[in-house]
Structures are given as structure tokens and as C-alpha cells.
Amino acid sequence: MKLAKKKIANLELTNAIHAENRRRGWTLVDLARHLGISHIYMASLSRGARQIGSLKMDKQRRLAAYLGMSLIDLLMACGLLREEDFLIASAIPQSGCQDGMGA
């Protein structure tokens, strides 16, 4: 199931990249130049042969901005983050704020 979900995420990302390129009149070479990566690397990303997680954080941010989304949304769309990664309430002891630390 995880593999199928990753393929769907890669397909959605590929579609988003191509749609934005069409909207801007850009090619993958233009986008690669904008991100500061080689066009071969960009082509590998766009067809799912490489993962977004292989990019340095600054390049991930630039790609997210290019696609009009936050970095967190991009990483979630690619399956690199999940909602559960942000849910820490179960890790906090029940007495967490009742030990005189609250207001």
C-alpha cells in the first residue's frame, strides 16, 4: 500500500510540476536552473526516479514556492511527512501542565 501511495504522490507532483511549467511557459531546464540543479536531476525528480527528499532543504523550499505551496505541504504531498508527525499530544504526560508550570 505504501508503494502505491508513493507512486500516486509522485504522479501528482509530476503533474503539478508540468502544469506550473505550462502556466509559466517554462521547460524542465528552466525550472532546474531556477532551483540550482542540473536538468538531468530535475528530469529524474519529475518522473519519480528521484525523491524530493534527496534535494537540499533550500531547493525543496524553492520548489514548494514555485508550486505555490508551503514546504510542509510539499513534503506531505510527497509522503515524506504525515499528519501524525505533528501530533505529539499523546507523548505529553497527563500531568504535563499541572505541576505548577502553567499560568
MORA-V513447 format. One record per helix or strand. SS is the DSSP state (alpha for helix, beta for strand). FROM is the first residue (numbers start at 1). LEN is the number of residues. Records with the same first field share a line. If there is no record, write none. Layout:
SS: FROM-LEN / FROM-LEN
//
This chain:
alpha: 2-23 / 28-8 / 39-8 / 52-3 / 57-10 / 71-7 / 83-4 / 89-3
//
